[in-house]
């Protein structure tokens, strides 16, 4: 008998297989109908269980907890076993008080009343030939009060009462005068329990400064001649104004309006913010210069360092200062943080450190404008870590009272994002203290794949000081000028977490300052190169050493009842101003 063709043999085998395999039988069979019913039953059952879980998640979790261990999502740095302890570290706190006295008593001995102090030459100087306006005295007074230095405070008050004069026929920077002198007077007024001497001086100074707002748009000019009461433009920058400088007067002027019951000052600075809001670019990243004649942003660098930093800082603080009643500032802040995350936040090559870049405008041969991303981060940017964490538990909170440290489900998705970035930025800023001195440089650059850096085979993995080479005179980027920004963030982070590592980091910085910046005859001096031993000094002690650096260190090691973050905002010179509810109609759409 001849074999059937191959095709016929396959057909026969397939027919026998169908007879043996139920899965190949007709869908009309009873077994198939039974399987279909079972599938429907399981689908309906799963849907019902899913609905119950969706509607009653906590009830289901309670039922299953004896058999299943649930793992809650946590935020970076969250430790469920952390004991929340905000008691003072008295020995470290007192060591910082002694450091302040070492700085202040030297200044008082050699330069009382002068604007600036030079500890190596043991002399003072003023900002103008017409005389000074007590920069160092007023900038330091609220720190003395907080530290309980009553004798030093009394002597400083006597100087203010008898010697402080604003009758100076010379130009003073509007921004610096506001944050250091006006802010210092107002904070001292509050902490001295409303000593009218300081309020009277604050009103006199501000009334002398008001002509800076007499521009076509209300954007304040960069300088004020206090004696002539005339606003003066910045000739070095073609009379443009700095975005950070015009947007960093608000906390001081608003608080002055509140305590003086005069809304003139409030309206002047609120008009600035209204103009910025109406002219803001999309995305909300502010270039560092504006034109006071038309109120427009000028094409210029976009950065979170100098001339940009405190614009972003004061968006959040304006919202918090007035008890969160001015929602426009929350909106502006959230839009800005979204833009920063989208365009400026980057990650380093090797250690995956979070850092912020700058955008530099460049015009091509065809006239088109492009933006070059530069991996440069100023020490000034280190305020942002703590600011983001504070914003996360306020603008990003889903509950009225956030835990310490916050729990994952207490924050919105943007709040969790900001918290994470804030924690990691503080870590990055601490990494920049990994230098020969333990002090961070003024500016760092981060490695990017396109930099093609070799440096003789010793190129850094993540960040470096641009232009710093062995044997070469150090660039300005290599300096440490007693800046407070990292310590500021450590203070805020500690208050929001109670995590001891933030105190440990602050103590390391303080020890490095003591070792490398302290001048034995009195005072502290800047370091020319943080990566050079033995150190060389610049003969200058910035006023923010006593106003900010030592104040934030003192608060870091004090108990949390001293200037609680719920009741105060700090101006950008670390002068604490109380939160209040406005008594006048405020805000704008």
C-alpha positions as CSV (number, residue, x, y, z in Angstrom):
1,X,0.0,0.0,0.0
2,X,1.5,3.3,-1.0
3,X,2.2,6.0,1.7
4,X,-0.1,9.0,1.7
5,X,1.5,12.2,0.6
6,X,3.4,14.2,3.3
7,X,0.6,16.8,3.5
8,X,-2.0,14.1,4.0
9,X,0.1,12.4,6.8
10,X,0.3,15.8,8.7
11,X,-3.4,16.3,8.3
12,X,-4.0,12.9,9.8
13,X,-1.7,13.4,12.8
14,X,-3.4,16.8,13.5
15,X,-6.8,15.1,13.5
16,X,-5.6,12.4,16.0
17,X,-4.1,15.1,18.2
18,X,-7.4,17.0,18.3
19,X,-9.2,13.9,19.4
20,X,-6.7,13.4,22.3
21,X,-6.3,17.1,23.5
22,X,-9.4,18.8,25.1
23,X,-7.9,22.1,24.3
24,X,-8.3,21.4,20.6
25,X,-11.9,20.3,20.9
26,X,-14.9,22.3,19.9
27,X,-15.8,25.4,22.0
28,X,-19.3,23.9,22.2
29,X,-18.1,21.1,24.5
30,X,-19.4,21.1,28.2
31,X,-15.8,21.2,29.5
32,X,-15.1,24.4,27.6
33,X,-18.3,26.0,28.9
34,X,-17.3,25.1,32.5
35,X,-13.8,26.6,32.0
36,X,-15.4,29.8,30.7
37,X,-17.7,30.1,33.7
38,X,-14.7,29.6,36.1
39,X,-12.8,32.4,34.3
40,X,-15.7,34.8,34.7
41,X,-16.0,33.9,38.4
42,X,-12.3,34.7,39.0
43,X,-12.5,37.9,37.1
44,X,-15.5,39.1,39.0
45,X,-14.0,38.0,42.3
46,X,-10.7,39.8,41.6
47,X,-12.6,43.0,40.6
48,X,-14.6,42.8,43.9
49,X,-11.5,42.3,46.0
50,X,-9.8,45.2,44.1
51,X,-12.8,47.4,44.8
52,X,-12.7,46.6,48.5
53,X,-9.0,47.4,48.7
54,X,-9.6,50.7,46.9
55,X,-12.5,51.7,49.1
56,X,-11.2,50.4,52.5
57,X,-7.3,50.2,52.3
58,X,-6.7,50.7,56.0
59,X,-9.3,48.0,56.9
60,X,-7.7,45.5,54.5
61,X,-4.2,46.4,55.8
62,X,-5.4,45.8,59.4
63,X,-6.8,42.4,58.4
64,X,-3.6,41.3,56.7
65,X,-1.0,42.8,59.1
66,X,-0.8,39.6,61.2
67,X,0.4,37.6,58.2
68,X,2.1,40.3,56.0
69,X,4.7,42.8,56.9
70,X,3.9,46.1,55.1
71,X,6.7,48.4,54.0
72,X,5.9,52.1,53.9
73,X,7.6,54.2,51.2
74,X,10.0,56.6,52.9
75,X,11.6,59.9,52.1
76,X,15.4,60.3,51.8
77,X,16.9,60.5,55.3
78,X,13.8,59.1,57.0
79,X,14.7,56.9,59.9
80,X,11.7,55.4,61.8
81,X,13.9,54.6,64.8
82,X,15.2,58.2,65.1
83,X,14.6,59.7,68.5
84,X,13.4,63.3,68.0
85,X,15.6,65.2,70.3
86,X,16.0,69.0,69.9
87,X,17.7,69.7,73.2
88,X,20.7,72.0,73.0
89,X,24.3,70.7,72.6
90,X,25.5,73.0,75.3
91,X,29.3,72.6,74.9
92,X,29.3,73.1,71.2
93,X,26.8,76.0,71.4
94,X,28.9,77.7,74.0
95,X,32.1,77.2,71.9
96,X,30.3,79.1,69.1
97,X,29.4,81.9,71.5
98,X,33.1,82.2,72.4
99,X,34.0,82.4,68.7
100,X,31.5,85.2,68.3
101,X,33.1,87.0,71.2
102,X,36.5,86.5,69.7
103,X,35.3,88.2,66.5
104,X,33.2,91.0,68.1
105,X,35.6,92.1,70.8
106,X,38.4,92.4,68.3
107,X,36.2,94.6,66.1
108,X,35.0,96.6,69.0
109,X,38.5,97.2,70.2
110,X,40.0,98.2,66.8
111,X,37.2,99.5,64.6
112,X,33.9,100.2,66.5
113,X,31.4,101.8,64.2
114,X,33.3,101.1,61.0
115,X,31.5,99.2,58.2
116,X,34.2,96.5,57.8
117,X,36.9,94.9,59.8
118,X,40.4,93.8,58.8
119,X,41.6,91.4,61.6
120,X,45.2,91.0,60.5
121,X,46.0,94.7,60.3
122,X,43.6,95.3,63.2
123,X,41.8,98.2,61.6
124,X,38.4,99.1,60.2
125,X,37.3,100.8,57.0
126,X,34.1,102.4,55.7
127,X,32.2,101.8,52.5
128,X,32.5,105.4,51.4
129,X,34.7,108.4,51.9
130,X,31.8,110.2,53.4
131,X,31.7,107.7,56.3
132,X,30.0,104.5,57.2
133,X,26.5,103.5,58.4
134,X,27.4,100.9,61.0
135,X,27.3,97.8,58.8
136,X,29.1,95.5,61.2
137,X,27.5,96.8,64.4
138,X,23.9,96.5,63.2
139,X,24.5,93.3,61.3
140,X,25.7,91.7,64.5
141,X,23.3,92.9,67.2
142,X,20.5,90.3,66.9
143,X,23.1,87.6,67.1
144,X,24.3,89.1,70.4
145,X,20.8,89.2,71.7
146,X,20.1,85.5,70.8
147,X,23.4,84.5,72.5
148,X,22.5,86.4,75.6
149,X,25.5,88.7,75.4
150,X,23.8,91.5,77.4
151,X,26.9,93.7,78.0
152,X,28.0,93.6,74.4
153,X,24.4,94.4,73.3
154,X,24.2,97.4,75.7
155,X,27.5,98.9,74.3
156,X,26.3,98.4,70.7
157,X,23.0,100.0,71.5
158,X,24.8,103.0,73.0
159,X,26.7,103.4,69.8
160,X,23.5,103.2,67.7
161,X,21.9,105.8,69.9
162,X,24.8,108.3,70.0
163,X,26.9,107.7,66.8
164,X,24.8,106.1,64.0
165,X,24.2,108.6,61.2
166,X,22.7,108.1,57.8
167,X,23.5,111.7,56.8
168,X,26.1,110.5,54.3
169,X,26.5,112.2,50.9
170,X,27.6,109.1,49.1
171,X,26.1,106.1,47.3
172,X,25.2,102.9,49.1
173,X,24.0,99.7,47.5
174,X,20.2,99.5,47.9
175,X,20.1,95.7,48.4
176,X,23.0,95.5,50.8
177,X,21.8,98.4,52.9
178,X,18.3,96.8,53.1
179,X,19.4,93.3,54.1
180,X,22.1,94.2,56.5
181,X,21.2,97.5,58.1
182,X,17.4,97.7,57.7
183,X,17.0,94.0,58.3
184,X,19.3,94.2,61.3
185,X,17.5,97.1,62.8
186,X,14.1,95.4,62.4
187,X,15.2,92.1,63.8
188,X,16.9,93.8,66.8
189,X,13.7,95.9,67.3
190,X,11.7,92.6,67.6
191,X,14.2,90.7,69.7
192,X,14.7,93.6,72.1
193,X,11.0,93.5,72.7
194,X,10.2,96.6,70.7
195,X,12.9,99.0,71.7
196,X,11.7,102.1,69.7
197,X,15.3,103.3,69.1
198,X,15.7,100.6,66.4
199,X,12.3,101.3,64.8
200,X,13.0,105.0,64.6
201,X,16.3,104.3,63.0
202,X,14.7,101.9,60.6
203,X,12.1,104.4,59.5
204,X,14.7,107.1,59.0
205,X,16.8,104.9,56.9
206,X,13.9,103.6,54.8
207,X,12.5,107.1,54.2
208,X,15.9,108.1,52.9
209,X,15.9,105.1,50.6
210,X,12.4,105.5,49.1
211,X,13.6,107.6,46.1
212,X,15.1,104.5,44.5
213,X,11.6,103.4,43.5
214,X,11.1,106.7,41.5
215,X,11.6,105.0,38.1
216,X,9.2,104.6,35.2
217,X,8.3,101.1,36.4
218,X,8.9,101.2,40.1
219,X,11.9,98.9,39.9
220,X,14.3,100.3,42.5
221,X,17.7,101.6,41.4
222,X,20.8,99.8,42.5
223,X,22.2,102.6,44.7
224,X,20.9,105.4,47.0
225,X,22.7,108.6,48.0
226,X,21.5,108.6,51.6
227,X,22.5,112.2,52.2
228,X,20.9,113.7,49.1
229,X,18.0,111.1,49.1
230,X,18.5,110.4,45.4
231,X,18.4,107.0,43.6
232,X,21.5,106.3,41.5
233,X,21.8,103.8,38.7
234,X,24.6,101.2,38.3
235,X,26.8,102.6,35.5
236,X,28.9,99.5,35.5
237,X,25.8,97.5,34.3
238,X,24.4,100.2,31.9
239,X,21.9,101.2,34.6
240,X,20.2,97.8,34.6
241,X,19.1,96.4,37.9
242,X,19.8,92.9,39.4
243,X,16.8,90.7,39.6
244,X,17.8,89.3,43.0
245,X,18.5,92.7,44.4
246,X,15.1,94.2,43.4
247,X,13.2,91.1,44.6
248,X,15.0,90.9,48.0
249,X,13.7,93.9,49.7
250,X,10.2,92.6,50.4
251,X,10.5,90.9,53.8
252,X,12.1,94.0,55.4
253,X,9.8,96.6,53.8
254,X,6.6,94.5,54.5
255,X,7.5,94.0,58.2
256,X,8.3,97.7,58.5
257,X,4.8,98.5,57.2
258,X,3.3,96.0,59.7
259,X,5.0,97.5,62.8
260,X,4.7,101.2,61.6
261,X,1.1,100.9,60.3
262,X,2.2,102.6,57.1
263,X,1.6,100.7,53.9
264,X,3.7,103.0,51.8
265,X,6.7,100.6,52.1
266,X,4.6,97.6,51.4
267,X,3.1,98.9,48.2
268,X,6.5,99.9,46.8
269,X,8.0,96.4,47.1
270,X,4.7,94.6,46.2
271,X,4.6,96.6,42.9
272,X,8.1,95.2,42.1
273,X,6.8,91.6,42.6
274,X,3.6,92.3,40.6
275,X,5.8,93.6,37.7
276,X,8.1,90.6,37.9
277,X,5.0,88.3,37.9
278,X,3.4,90.0,34.9
279,X,6.6,90.0,32.9
280,X,8.0,86.6,33.9
281,X,9.3,84.3,31.2
282,X,8.1,80.8,30.6
283,X,9.4,78.7,32.1
284,X,9.8,80.8,35.3
285,X,13.6,81.1,35.3
286,X,14.6,84.7,35.9
287,X,17.6,86.1,34.0
288,X,19.8,88.1,36.4
289,X,19.1,91.6,35.0
290,X,16.0,93.7,34.4
291,X,15.5,97.1,32.7
292,X,14.1,99.7,35.2
293,X,12.7,101.7,32.3
294,X,10.4,99.1,30.8
295,X,10.3,96.4,33.5
296,X,11.4,93.7,31.2
297,X,13.9,91.0,31.8
298,X,17.1,91.5,29.9
299,X,18.7,88.5,28.1
300,X,21.4,87.6,30.5
301,X,22.6,84.6,32.5
302,X,20.1,82.4,34.4
303,X,21.5,81.1,37.6
304,X,20.9,80.4,41.2
305,X,24.1,82.0,42.4
306,X,25.0,85.7,42.5
307,X,22.3,88.2,41.3
308,X,19.8,85.3,41.1
309,X,19.8,83.4,44.4
310,X,17.6,85.4,46.7
311,X,14.9,86.1,44.1
312,X,14.0,82.4,44.5
313,X,14.6,82.4,48.2
314,X,12.2,85.3,48.9
315,X,9.4,83.7,46.8
316,X,8.9,81.0,49.5
317,X,9.7,83.4,52.4
318,X,7.1,86.0,51.3
319,X,4.5,83.3,51.3
320,X,5.5,82.1,54.8
321,X,6.0,85.6,56.3
322,X,2.4,86.6,56.0
323,X,1.0,83.3,57.4
324,X,0.5,81.8,53.9
325,X,-2.2,84.4,53.1
326,X,-0.7,85.5,49.8
327,X,-1.1,82.6,47.6
328,X,0.4,84.3,44.6
329,X,3.9,83.7,46.1
330,X,3.2,80.0,46.6
331,X,2.3,79.8,43.0
332,X,5.4,81.7,41.8
333,X,7.6,79.6,44.0
334,X,6.1,76.3,42.8
335,X,6.4,77.3,39.2
336,X,10.1,78.4,39.7
337,X,11.0,75.1,41.5
338,X,9.4,73.1,38.6
339,X,11.5,75.1,36.1
340,X,14.7,74.6,38.2
341,X,14.2,70.9,38.3
342,X,13.5,70.7,34.5
343,X,16.3,72.9,33.3
344,X,19.0,73.4,36.0
345,X,19.2,70.4,38.3
346,X,21.8,67.9,37.0
347,X,23.7,64.8,38.3
348,X,27.5,64.4,38.4
349,X,29.3,61.8,36.4
350,X,30.8,59.4,38.9
351,X,29.2,59.8,42.4
352,X,25.8,61.0,41.0
353,X,25.8,64.2,43.1
354,X,22.9,66.5,42.5
355,X,24.0,70.0,41.5
356,X,22.6,73.1,39.7
357,X,23.9,74.5,36.4
358,X,23.7,77.9,34.8
359,X,22.3,78.9,31.5
360,X,24.4,81.3,29.4
361,X,22.9,83.1,26.4
362,X,24.9,83.0,23.2
363,X,24.1,84.5,19.8
364,X,25.2,82.5,16.8
365,X,26.5,83.8,13.4
366,X,22.9,83.8,12.1
367,X,21.7,85.9,15.0
368,X,19.8,83.2,16.6
369,X,19.9,83.0,20.4
370,X,20.9,79.7,22.1
371,X,21.5,78.8,25.7
372,X,24.6,77.0,26.8
373,X,24.3,74.9,30.0
374,X,27.3,75.4,32.2
375,X,28.0,73.0,35.2
376,X,29.0,75.8,37.6
377,X,27.7,76.1,41.1
378,X,28.4,79.0,43.5
379,X,28.7,78.4,47.2
380,X,25.8,80.8,47.4
381,X,23.5,78.1,45.8
382,X,23.9,76.0,48.9
383,X,21.0,77.9,50.6
384,X,18.7,76.0,48.2
385,X,19.0,72.6,49.9
386,X,17.4,73.8,53.1
387,X,15.0,76.1,51.3
388,X,13.7,73.2,49.2
389,X,13.2,71.1,52.3
390,X,11.3,73.9,54.0
391,X,9.2,74.4,50.9
392,X,8.4,70.7,50.8
393,X,6.9,70.7,54.3
394,X,4.9,73.9,53.7
395,X,3.9,74.4,50.1
396,X,4.2,70.6,49.5
397,X,2.4,69.5,52.7
398,X,-0.9,67.4,52.5
399,X,-1.5,67.7,56.2
400,X,-1.8,70.6,58.6
401,X,1.1,69.4,60.8
402,X,3.9,67.6,59.2
403,X,5.9,65.0,61.2
404,X,9.5,65.5,62.1
405,X,11.0,64.1,60.0
406,X,8.1,64.1,57.4
407,X,6.5,60.9,56.3
408,X,6.1,60.0,52.7
409,X,2.3,60.3,52.6
410,X,2.3,63.7,54.3
411,X,3.9,65.4,51.2
412,X,2.6,65.9,47.7
413,X,4.5,64.4,44.7
414,X,6.2,67.8,44.2
415,X,6.8,68.1,47.9
416,X,8.6,64.7,47.9
417,X,10.6,65.7,44.8
418,X,11.7,69.0,46.5
419,X,12.5,67.2,49.7
420,X,14.7,64.6,47.9
421,X,16.5,67.3,45.9
422,X,17.1,69.4,49.0
423,X,18.6,66.5,51.0
424,X,20.9,65.6,48.1
425,X,21.9,69.2,47.4
426,X,23.0,69.5,51.1
427,X,25.0,66.3,50.6
428,X,26.7,67.8,47.5
429,X,27.5,71.0,49.3
430,X,29.1,69.0,52.1
431,X,31.1,67.1,49.5
432,X,32.6,70.4,48.3
433,X,34.1,70.7,51.8
434,X,36.4,67.8,51.0
435,X,39.4,70.0,50.5
436,X,42.8,70.3,52.2
437,X,41.3,72.8,54.7
438,X,37.8,71.2,55.1
439,X,36.4,74.5,53.8
440,X,34.3,74.9,50.6
441,X,35.5,77.1,47.7
442,X,33.6,80.1,46.4
443,X,32.7,78.3,43.1
444,X,32.9,74.8,41.9
445,X,32.5,73.2,38.4
446,X,31.2,69.7,37.8
447,X,32.6,67.2,35.3
448,X,30.6,66.6,32.2
449,X,31.4,64.0,29.5
450,X,32.2,66.7,26.9
451,X,34.8,68.5,29.0
452,X,37.6,66.1,27.8
453,X,39.5,67.0,30.9
454,X,42.9,65.3,31.4
455,X,44.9,67.4,33.8
456,X,47.8,65.0,33.6
457,X,45.7,62.0,34.6
458,X,44.6,63.6,37.9
459,X,41.2,64.9,36.7
460,X,38.6,64.9,39.5
461,X,35.7,62.5,39.3
462,X,32.9,64.9,40.1
463,X,33.8,68.5,40.8
464,X,36.8,70.8,40.7
465,X,38.0,74.4,41.2
466,X,38.4,75.9,37.7
467,X,41.8,77.3,37.1
468,X,43.4,75.9,40.3
469,X,46.6,74.1,39.5
470,X,49.6,73.1,41.7
471,X,52.1,75.9,41.8
472,X,49.8,78.5,40.2
473,X,48.3,81.5,41.9
474,X,44.8,80.5,42.9
475,X,41.8,81.9,41.2
476,X,39.1,83.8,43.1
477,X,36.9,80.6,42.8
478,X,39.3,78.9,45.4
479,X,38.6,81.3,48.2
480,X,36.5,80.7,51.3
481,X,35.2,84.1,52.6
482,X,33.4,82.9,55.7
483,X,30.2,82.2,53.8
484,X,27.2,80.7,55.7
485,X,25.0,79.1,53.0
486,X,25.8,75.4,53.7
487,X,25.5,76.0,57.4
488,X,22.1,77.7,56.8
489,X,20.8,74.6,55.1
490,X,22.2,72.3,57.8
491,X,20.3,74.3,60.4
492,X,17.0,74.1,58.5
493,X,17.5,70.4,57.7
494,X,18.2,69.6,61.4
495,X,15.1,71.5,62.5
496,X,13.0,69.5,60.0
497,X,14.5,66.1,60.8
498,X,16.3,66.0,64.2
499,X,19.0,64.0,62.4
500,X,22.3,64.3,64.2
501,X,24.3,64.0,61.0
502,X,23.4,67.7,60.2
503,X,24.9,68.8,63.5
504,X,27.9,66.7,62.9
505,X,28.5,68.3,59.5
506,X,28.1,71.8,61.0
507,X,30.6,71.0,63.7
508,X,33.1,69.9,61.1
509,X,32.8,73.2,59.3
510,X,33.1,75.1,62.5
511,X,36.3,73.3,63.5
512,X,37.7,74.0,60.0
513,X,36.9,77.7,60.4
514,X,38.5,77.7,63.9
515,X,41.6,76.0,62.6
516,X,42.2,77.9,59.4
517,X,40.4,81.3,59.6
518,X,40.8,82.3,63.2
519,X,43.3,85.1,63.8
520,X,44.9,84.8,67.3
521,X,44.8,88.6,68.0
522,X,41.1,88.6,67.3
523,X,38.6,88.0,64.5
524,X,38.5,85.7,61.5
525,X,39.9,86.1,58.0
526,X,39.1,84.7,54.6
527,X,41.2,81.9,53.1
528,X,42.7,82.5,49.7
529,X,42.9,78.8,48.6
530,X,40.9,76.1,50.4
531,X,43.2,73.4,48.9
532,X,46.5,74.9,50.1
533,X,48.3,74.2,53.4
534,X,49.5,76.2,55.2
535,X,46.7,78.7,54.4
536,X,47.2,82.2,53.2
537,X,44.7,84.8,54.4
538,X,42.9,87.8,52.9
539,X,42.8,90.5,55.5
540,X,39.0,90.9,55.8
541,X,36.2,89.6,58.0
542,X,32.9,89.9,56.1
543,X,30.1,91.2,58.3
544,X,28.1,88.0,57.6
545,X,30.5,86.1,59.7
546,X,28.8,87.4,62.8
547,X,25.4,88.0,61.3
548,X,25.0,84.6,59.5
549,X,27.7,82.1,59.8
550,X,28.0,82.1,63.6
551,X,24.3,82.7,64.1
552,X,23.3,79.7,62.1
553,X,25.9,77.6,63.9
554,X,24.5,78.8,67.2
555,X,21.0,78.0,66.2
556,X,22.0,74.6,64.9
557,X,23.2,73.6,68.4
558,X,20.5,75.4,70.3
559,X,17.2,73.8,71.2
560,X,14.3,74.2,68.8
561,X,12.4,76.8,70.9
562,X,15.0,79.4,69.9
563,X,13.6,81.0,66.7
564,X,11.2,78.2,65.7
565,X,10.8,77.9,61.9
566,X,7.0,78.0,62.3
567,X,7.1,81.5,63.8
568,X,10.0,83.2,61.9
569,X,11.4,83.8,58.5
570,X,15.1,84.8,58.0
571,X,15.9,87.5,55.6
572,X,18.8,86.7,53.3
573,X,21.3,88.1,55.9
574,X,19.9,85.8,58.6
575,X,18.0,88.4,60.4
576,X,14.9,86.7,61.9
577,X,11.6,88.5,61.3
578,X,8.4,87.2,62.9
579,X,5.5,85.7,60.9
580,X,2.4,87.8,61.0
581,X,-1.1,88.2,59.6
582,X,-1.4,91.3,57.4
583,X,-3.8,94.0,58.6
584,X,-4.0,95.5,55.1
585,X,-5.3,94.1,51.8
586,X,-2.4,92.4,50.1
587,X,-1.5,90.2,47.2
588,X,-2.2,90.4,43.5
589,X,-3.5,88.1,40.8
